[in-house]
Amino acid sequence: MHLSDLLFIAPPSSPLSPPWLDALLDWLHRLLGWDQRSWGQRLLIGAPLTALGLLLLPRLADLLPALGLLLARLLESASRVARLMLALLRELFWVDPARRAARHARWPGQDEGEPALGGQLLMAVVDLLLLPFDWLASLGPQRLLRPDPGCEEKQQRRRSEAAPLLPRLRWALGRHLRIDLLLSFLRLLQPRWWLPGFFWRSKVVRPDSYAPEFPIRRVLWLTHADDVREVLSRPENFEVVYGPRMRLVTQPIEPLVDPSEDPSENGNFLLGMQDTPRYWRDISTMRLAFRREDAGRCGALAERAAITAVDQALQPSLNRPVPEGSPRLRRIDLPVDLVMPVAEALVNDYFGIPVPLVCPGPDNGRDAPGPASGEVDHRHLWLEGLFNYIFYDLPGERSLEPCRRDAPRVRAALQAIIRRRRDQIKAGVAPEADDVLSRCLRLQTAGTPGMDDETLRVNLTGFLVGAMTPLINATCQVVDVLLENPRLLARAQAAARGQAAVRDRGAAGKGAATDEKEHQGQLLACVMEALRLWPGDPVIYRWTGADTVIGAGSRRCAIPRQTLVMAWNASAMFDPALLSAPWQLRTDRPPGAYMHWGHGQHSCAGAYINMAVIPAMLAPLLRQHRLQRAPGAAGQPRKDGPDGITIRHFELLVRPADNGSGSLNADSGSPDFSYEQN
Ligand code: HEM
């Protein structure tokens, strides 16, 4: 049967139709029992089928890509399940290498150097024979029999041993059974989800969470990239809800200087403001202080601080437990030893805000009781508490009290810092210092609107709170993902080492600069891709003040007023509509494939700083010979502290490179802008 037979337009055996179409029609012919049917019956079946075909023909251009996307989404979900299975199998059949290493260390004649070939062969045979026993021991049954020592010294020793199977399975599950897996299936099945009332009312967000300004009647989850982008790029319909909480945190200490200012925006920060002239004024003036061209300088600053931090952490003299069987490996607690010091250096030297914050004395604001004088926020818990209240804790109940306690401390500390710095400038202390605070004070002197002490304090609070916690978490998350994906780790290490090699060669001129930029770009690409697997900020939420619609013209969805719209940027970054082969780890993706920093009006004001600082802070660590997790729970990123939202411990084993941690060429760093703060 030929196409021509069906369409009755050409004699049988016409060579008009391609062979595959003929085969398809033959199959249809048999399926419909064409030979047994009369002409009338043929017409009755054939005509609607042909009409359907003709109707679908113009839609083919839409249908084929939609089918392609569906297939890609299916593959993405399947690859997640496959990775989960592989991870579980890997844990199940994992054999602790320390057992073999300890056996080799006890082997007779080890002290006399490398054993002869015969000895090595014998060792290999013994290893093979003992493999089942090593495996059984690696499952950790001895832990079940051994009572918990409950004493610190033994606890310390236990931390350096490999964990038994159950916790390892739990960590593997924790790494794969995250919200991403659920989002992957939601994306595939139904990209828009209305959360059932009982769920969001009790668990996610109460209707009065942001009341009275933002009453919430329902919650909508969006998982497709085009929906997420649309919501974030329509601030007139999808409003930010952070304003009331921002104001509680930053509430004014002093009355507004300019009486013409809108009092409703008093104490509000950028991320709490709608698409108003006040927003655009404040973001413009803050961008005069936080400049995009500072990215290189921030990167150099971060790298310098990281080199010092890594060198100190890897000092053999430090009294750290050295893992058994690997005397040359050193232990480093990533957030404590590297990330926190670098973040502090950035805030001290670039922001011009000395941290840890010190509360100068009783607050003259409304909160009671006032903070005690001289309190120091050594672990940045005040900032974490405010971040938790404004951005993390949707119901806002748990975090409200800590926020009420800590906000006055932060307010008083920042107010004192601003005043002190202004006094210093007046007294001629580093008047030309090029940090953000000094720039802002110079703008204030020049009479720039929005640079009065109050507005400046509010804006600096927002920048400080928005910078510290996410920067610490994102950096630790990048390392966790790199360790989980050895090929990506190898690429990042190669880029970091390549960058150092170009500097060490000391080559001058355009070629060397281009080479270094290329390595820098590669390292950044690895960081961006790693963050895609575990984003710093996986969901961004907005609120509708009036009924509206998204996807008009394609997949339309009406959104009633008072809906909390949760735009999952973590999901959008796995949507094949936004980037090709999302299940692959690739370092050649265009910048538009990522939504780590949000999108549209409120996209992250620190994006360029982050993209310079995170790779630069990790480069000295990545240049070391070896990098691996510490065994046991210590090697897993752990959120700690009263709010439990900052990764505070994550121990790694590092074998230091012979030439130290990779030095920064003296000429390549930008000048040090820091000055004496006190
Ligand atoms: C890696 C760490 C960071 C991540 C993942 C991150 C992520 C984000 C995201 C997703 C938004 C948009 C929120 C929304 O639309 O609701 C945002 C906004 C913002 N971020 Fe970041 N951020 C990070 C670090 C920083 C740093 C270091 C700074 C300061 C230098 C900063 C300053 C800001 C500010 C000021 C906004 C609000 C911008 C506006 O409203 O116009 N962030 N950030």
Boltz pocket constraint, residues with backbone or C-beta under 6 A from the ligand:
constraints:
  - pocket:
      binder: B
      contacts: [[A, 240], [A, 270], [A, 271], [A, 272], [A, 283], [A, 290], [A, 462], [A, 463], [A, 466], [A, 467], [A, 468], [A, 470], [A, 471], [A, 474], [A, 475], [A, 535], [A, 536], [A, 537], [A, 540], [A, 541], [A, 595], [A, 596], [A, 597], [A, 598], [A, 599], [A, 601], [A, 602], [A, 603], [A, 604], [A, 605], [A, 606], [A, 607], [A, 609], [A, 610]]
      max_distance: 6.0
